[in-house]
Amino acid sequence: MIDRYSREEIKKIWELEEKFNYYLQVELAVCEAYSKLGQIPSKNLEEIKQKASFSIERIDEIEAEVKHDVIAFLTNVNETVGEDSAKYIHMGLTSSDVIDTAFALQIIDSSKIILKDIDELIGIIKKRAIENKHTVCIGRSHGVHAEVTTFGIKLLNWLDSLERAKKSFEFALEEISVGQISGPVGTYSNVSPQVEKLACEILHISPARISTQIISRDRHAKFMSALSIIASLIEQFATEIRHLQKTEVREVEEGFSKNQKGSSAMPHKKNPVLCENLCGLARVVRSNMISAYENINLWHERDISHSSAERIIFPDSLILIDFMLHRFKGVVENLVIHKDNMLKNTALYGGVIYSQKVMLKLVEKGYAREEAYKIVQKHALDALNGGNFKQGLLNDSLVNTKLSPEELENCFSTDDYLKNTDYIFAKFNL
């Protein structure tokens, strides 16, 4: 089922109009800080707060001449407040004081939406895990049948990963939630450290412990890495669904709406298109992470080689992660679970997946482990080549002289395998 994604909040944060709104927030906070320190008269502060505004059209017009977006922005704002108050705007600042502090505010506001998305996804995964706590399915290692588990336990693994990713994201967000009002090379040459402290308080962020002309980009790389982990986990979960939707497996399927079509040529097709889409988008987010790492290396106190890349990678990655979380929530919510097929797959080849239980039972009855392994492996491999594991064991004198048919049958019960399901769920308070 193709979801109709309509939320625009995170996109709006990164539009040009909003970028300059964040610039204005920073400039107003600095003016207010100066006023608290007695360096801007209250009447001028009030005039700035009441009149300061901008027009994208006018900024573009000025920028075409001056070739500097911050200067164009400031020139336009100054035009709106009048000469007497305009002299106080941007006093002692450099462009990056505004750009980097505003950038942090954009990231913070975007991250509030991402955290809400993560919580919603966590909630639906918990719900589906509880629903499928005792839904028996096969666990796989190397893509090959291993032993039974439950689909609920599978989902708890997703939940655990996602909750850790959320913690990492919150830590990275805290690291990047800093501002700077420190002047051309970070020495407060023409602006007091008190202005930075007060302005950051007004903006509800912390001042960076130190800055050059910019906030160090290792913070931004760490944040982009946290986004990439979220994207990679969604890809991991989506890949699992894609495998389980294969025709020969068919344990789960993406929701398929009444009039949906899977192929222009083949009417039978129901494809995991949403999960495939998510896997592709994860690659985009991870590729953006490389640019964030390369942005750490700037010349001396600052160059602007990071700026052009950041104007792409941050809005794109945050918008994509918002979309991916929203889409995957819909996938999990609408996931069709074929419990009968799950059970059928555990019984393939005469229940060959119960080989360890049979081997351990034979050891318990007196066989050496290597000997028991050899006996059981022979029947397991025969079963995989067209035989029947249980029937082969029943017909083997080496087995039936040690195990009664009832004892052998007990080896094919899921009860012992899943006896700790409640214990596993309890670790998640579920």
KAVEN-V895401 format. One record per residue. PSI is psi in whole degrees, 0 to 359 (none if undefined). Layout:
PSI + PSI
This chain:
119 + 121 + 150 + 93 + 118 + 355 + 136 + 1 + 311 + 326 + 318 + 323 + 329 + 7 + 158 + 318 + 315 + 324 + 314 + 332 + 320 + 321 + 315 + 322 + 316 + 313 + 319 + 323 + 321 + 317 + 318 + 322 + 315 + 319 + 319 + 330 + 4 + 18 + 354 + 123 + 146 + 324 + 324 + 322 + 316 + 321 + 318 + 313 + 325 + 325 + 337 + 123 + 180 + 165 + 128 + 320 + 317 + 322 + 314 + 320 + 315 + 319 + 327 + 333 + 313 + 343 + 38 + 114 + 324 + 319 + 319 + 316 + 311 + 320 + 317 + 316 + 317 + 324 + 330 + 339 + 345 + 153 + 322 + 324 + 335 + 331 + 342 + 346 + 133 + 25 + 117 + 4 + 162 + 163 + 319 + 336 + 318 + 312 + 309 + 324 + 318 + 322 + 317 + 319 + 321 + 316 + 318 + 312 + 323 + 321 + 331 + 322 + 318 + 316 + 322 + 319 + 315 + 316 + 321 + 319 + 318 + 317 + 316 + 327 + 319 + 314 + 312 + 329 + 315 + 316 + 327 + 27 + 320 + 20 + 103 + 133 + 172 + 138 + 149 + 141 + 138 + 22 + 1 + 146 + 132 + 268 + 171 + 150 + 196 + 155 + 329 + 319 + 321 + 313 + 329 + 327 + 320 + 314 + 314 + 314 + 316 + 321 + 323 + 322 + 324 + 316 + 317 + 320 + 317 + 321 + 315 + 324 + 318 + 320 + 328 + 352 + 59 + 153 + 172 + 135 + 76 + 3 + 183 + 324 + 21 + 18 + 5 + 38 + 324 + 15 + 137 + 143 + 333 + 328 + 315 + 313 + 312 + 318 + 318 + 324 + 316 + 323 + 358 + 40 + 170 + 147 + 142 + 143 + 323 + 150 + 159 + 257 + 352 + 168 + 134 + 135 + 358 + 331 + 317 + 324 + 320 + 320 + 316 + 327 + 319 + 321 + 320 + 326 + 316 + 313 + 318 + 325 + 317 + 320 + 318 + 313 + 317 + 324 + 320 + 316 + 318 + 317 + 316 + 345 + 356 + 146 + 317 + 350 + 297 + 51 + 328 + 163 + 146 + 148 + 140 + 115 + 165 + 314 + 14 + 148 + 141 + 336 + 143 + 339 + 326 + 103 + 341 + 349 + 132 + 103 + 148 + 61 + 326 + 317 + 323 + 319 + 317 + 322 + 320 + 318 + 327 + 325 + 324 + 314 + 316 + 325 + 326 + 328 + 324 + 317 + 321 + 321 + 320 + 338 + 347 + 324 + 95 + 157 + 128 + 230 + 339 + 142 + 187 + 22 + 337 + 332 + 312 + 320 + 318 + 330 + 342 + 307 + 326 + 307 + 318 + 313 + 317 + 319 + 318 + 317 + 319 + 313 + 315 + 317 + 318 + 314 + 316 + 328 + 316 + 322 + 312 + 319 + 321 + 10 + 128 + 126 + 118 + 87 + 323 + 320 + 324 + 313 + 318 + 319 + 333 + 340 + 5 + 148 + 33 + 31 + 40 + 338 + 349 + 18 + 320 + 320 + 319 + 316 + 314 + 325 + 321 + 322 + 315 + 328 + 2 + 347 + 148 + 153 + 316 + 321 + 315 + 319 + 315 + 317 + 311 + 319 + 321 + 312 + 327 + 314 + 324 + 318 + 319 + 341 + 21 + 359 + 200 + 116 + 308 + 317 + 320 + 319 + 318 + 331 + 358 + 119 + 331 + 334 + 310 + 349 + 343 + 325 + 134 + 160 + 324 + 317 + 320 + 318 + 321 + 333 + 342 + 17 + 143 + 350 + 310 + 324 + 327 + 17 + 342 + 16 + 314 + 321 + 317 + 316 + 325 + 332 + 342 + 11 + 37 + none
